[in-house]
């Protein structure tokens, strides 16, 4: 019980699970420490996987000889973007 009391707050879920699932009087110290070490290893590996997943997304550039958009479409797209940008810029000023 003393060991479980001094674990950090982020271990609270594991402490509760141990208290509910096991009879602490019959749980040996070696079993408790092994259980906590296993939990710590799992947590560390999950954190490493999460950091790997959080890395930025790289976009691939495709080179093509023929473009899907011709010059007229590009000009129209640029004009629409300018109008949209002006509207959103004016809307943020009013707020």
C-alpha positions in Angstrom: 0.0 0.0 0.0 2.9 2.4 0.8 4.4 2.0 -2.7 1.1 2.6 -4.4 0.5 5.8 -2.3 3.7 7.4 -3.5 3.2 6.9 -7.2 2.6 10.0 -9.3 -0.9 11.2 -10.1 -0.7 10.1 -13.7 -0.4 6.5 -12.4 -3.7 6.8 -10.5 -5.6 4.6 -13.0 -3.1 1.8 -12.6 -3.1 2.1 -8.8 -6.9 1.8 -8.8 -6.9 -1.2 -11.1 -4.3 -3.0 -8.8 -6.3 -2.2 -5.7 -9.6 -3.5 -7.2 -8.2 -6.5 -9.0 -5.8 -7.9 -6.5 -5.9 -8.6 -2.8 -3.1 -6.4 -1.6 -2.3 -8.6 1.4 -1.6 -11.6 -0.7 0.3 -9.6 -3.5 4.0 -10.0 -3.1 6.4 -7.1 -3.5 8.0 -8.7 -6.6 4.6 -9.1 -8.3 3.7 -5.5 -7.6 7.0 -4.1 -8.9 6.8 -6.4 -12.0 3.3 -5.2 -12.7 4.3 -1.5 -12.3 7.4 -2.0 -14.5 5.3 -3.6 -17.2 2.8 -0.7 -17.1 5.7 1.8 -17.3 7.1 0.0 -20.4 3.8 0.0 -22.1 3.2 3.7 -21.4 6.7 4.6 -22.7 6.2 2.6 -25.9 2.8 4.2 -26.5 4.2 7.7 -26.0 7.0 6.9 -28.5 4.4 5.7 -31.0 2.3 8.8 -30.4 5.3 11.1 -31.1 6.1 9.2 -34.3 2.5 9.7 -35.4 2.5 13.4 -34.6 5.3 14.1 -37.0 4.4 16.4 -39.9 2.8 15.2 -43.0 5.0 15.6 -46.1 3.3 16.2 -49.4 4.7 14.6 -52.5 5.2 16.8 -55.5 4.2 15.3 -58.8 5.8 16.6 -61.9 3.6 16.4 -65.0 4.2 17.8 -68.4 0.6 18.7 -68.9 -1.2 20.8 -66.3 -4.8 20.2 -65.3 -5.4 23.9 -65.0 -4.7 26.2 -67.9 -3.8 29.9 -67.5 -7.4 31.1 -67.5 -8.3 28.8 -64.7 -5.3 29.9 -62.7 -6.3 33.6 -63.1 -9.8 32.8 -62.0 -8.6 30.8 -59.0 -6.3 33.7 -58.0 -9.1 36.2 -58.2 -11.4 34.1 -56.1 -8.7 33.6 -53.5 -8.1 37.4 -53.3 -11.8 38.0 -52.9 -12.1 35.4 -50.2 -9.0 36.7 -48.4 -10.4 40.3 -48.5 -13.7 39.1 -47.0 -12.1 37.1 -44.2 -9.7 40.0 -43.5 -12.5 42.5 -43.3 -14.5 40.1 -41.1 -11.7 39.8 -38.6 -11.4 43.6 -38.4 -15.1 44.0 -37.5 -14.8 41.6 -34.6 
